[in-house]
Amino acid sequence: MNKSEIVFLDGPHSRFKELMFAFQTMVELIKGFRALHFIGPCITIFGSARFKEDHPYYALTREASAAFARLGFTIMTGGGPGLMEAANRGARDVGGRSVGCNIQLPVEQSPNPYLDKWIIMKHFFLRKVLLVKYSFAFVVMPGGYGTLDEFFEALTLIETHKIKNFPVIIFGMAYHKELQAHIEMMKANGTIGEGDTNLYIVTDSIEEATALIVEKSIKQYGLKPKSRVKPFGWLFERA
């Protein structure tokens, strides 16, 4: 064989397995759509599962979520513990609606006790579709890999006009100081656009975040008090 010739590696491929995976993901996605169809406009709150109830970020998340729920939004989270629980708990505190889109993990992550409704997904990428699909604002609390993944997913979708220019609000100015510096470095190197840092705000003020949501979510998209929608019985739907 000629030394300059490239020999490509092969791996296990099964058309049947790929077809089954496609069907399974379609069924899972439809299941998610059916479960969340009546939840109304949401604010999705991302945050770490590891902060406990006695942490200041838990209290901040709970208070912020309550303020957003008072605006009439359903609060959506990943449905797990930590700051996700705090967000759902804040909605419950003020009589707001609270939903979760949980994920199956090798170490069991149970839905937190402050959810009115939840669904458990097998795949992260489908879970992120649901966390984005129903939301008119994205709130990023301190977190780890998953939280940053969800933050940049939302930013990328907005930047590329795959979804509308919904507010993206980062809480925790001290926690996210290095993240802001890294984003500024990307802008300086031209890997993001000059205006891309205007796609989000960083704040510790619940009042500032609430005012932005009123202006850029409720007013901009003409959201109004919801009239009761009657589910279709022949589709076995429940409100």
Secondary structure, 3 states (H helix, E strand, C coil): CCCCCCCCCCCCCCHHHHHHHHHHHHHHHHHHHHHHCCCCCEEEEECCCCCCCCCHHHHHHHHHHHHHHHCCCEEEECCCCCHHHHHHHHHHHCCCCEEEEEECCCCCCCCCCCCCEEEEECCHHHHHHHHHHCEEEEEECCCCHHHHHHHHHHHHHHHCCCCCCCCEEEECCCCCHHHHHHHHHHHHCCCCCHHHHHHCEEECCHHHHHHHHHHHHHHCCCCCCCCCCCCCHHHCCCC
